[in-house]
Amino acid sequence: MANRRNSNTLVVQQAQQALDQLKYEVAQELGIQIPQDGYYGYMATRDTGAIGGHITRRLVQIAEQQLSGRSFR
């Protein structure tokens, strides 16, 4: 198995739970089943990319709304 090197470090460690929740919400909206064991090796790259892309869009949308002074949900 390859070594995992993740250079993405969270500035706010408590954000991990919120990001995980967002990941599951987006996957559910897209109809993609997230593996319960946390191993993504059997998932199609297309599916994992779709989840990541939608998460990025959602985070940008939230940031834009916060910068404009609107609440996000």
C-alpha positions as CSV (number, residue, x, y, z in Angstrom):
1,M,0.0,0.0,0.0
2,A,1.3,3.4,-0.9
3,N,2.3,6.0,1.8
4,R,-0.4,8.6,2.4
5,R,0.9,12.1,2.1
6,N,-1.8,14.7,2.6
7,S,-0.4,18.3,2.5
8,N,-3.9,19.7,3.3
9,T,-3.8,20.8,6.9
10,L,-6.8,22.3,8.6
11,V,-6.4,25.6,10.2
12,V,-9.3,24.9,12.6
13,Q,-9.1,21.3,13.7
14,Q,-12.8,21.2,14.7
15,A,-13.6,21.8,11.0
16,Q,-12.9,18.1,10.2
17,Q,-16.3,16.9,11.5
18,A,-18.1,19.6,9.5
19,L,-16.2,18.7,6.3
20,D,-17.0,15.0,6.8
21,Q,-20.7,15.9,7.3
22,L,-20.6,18.0,4.1
23,K,-19.0,15.1,2.2
24,Y,-21.8,12.7,3.2
25,E,-24.5,15.3,2.4
26,V,-23.0,15.9,-1.1
27,A,-22.6,12.2,-1.8
28,Q,-26.2,11.6,-0.8
29,E,-27.4,14.4,-3.0
30,L,-25.4,12.8,-5.9
31,G,-26.6,9.3,-5.1
32,I,-23.1,8.1,-4.4
33,Q,-22.5,5.6,-1.6
34,I,-19.6,6.4,0.7
35,P,-17.7,3.3,2.0
36,Q,-18.4,2.8,5.7
37,D,-14.9,1.6,6.3
38,G,-13.4,4.8,4.9
39,Y,-11.5,3.1,2.1
40,Y,-12.1,4.9,-1.2
41,G,-9.9,2.6,-3.3
42,Y,-12.9,0.7,-4.7
43,M,-14.8,3.9,-5.7
44,A,-14.7,5.2,-9.2
45,T,-12.5,8.3,-9.7
46,R,-15.4,10.0,-11.4
47,D,-17.5,9.6,-8.2
48,T,-14.8,10.8,-5.8
49,G,-14.1,13.8,-8.2
50,A,-17.7,14.7,-8.3
51,I,-18.0,14.7,-4.5
52,G,-14.9,16.9,-4.2
53,G,-16.0,19.3,-7.0
54,H,-19.4,19.8,-5.4
55,I,-17.8,20.3,-1.9
56,T,-15.5,23.0,-3.4
57,R,-18.5,24.7,-5.0
58,R,-20.4,24.6,-1.8
59,L,-17.5,26.0,0.2
60,V,-17.0,28.8,-2.2
61,Q,-20.7,29.6,-2.1
62,I,-20.7,29.7,1.7
63,A,-17.6,32.0,1.7
64,E,-19.2,34.3,-0.8
65,Q,-22.4,34.5,1.2
66,Q,-20.5,35.2,4.4
67,L,-18.4,37.9,2.7
68,S,-21.6,39.6,1.4
69,G,-23.2,39.5,4.9
70,R,-25.9,36.9,4.2
71,S,-26.4,33.7,6.2
72,F,-25.7,30.5,4.3
73,R,-28.6,28.1,5.1
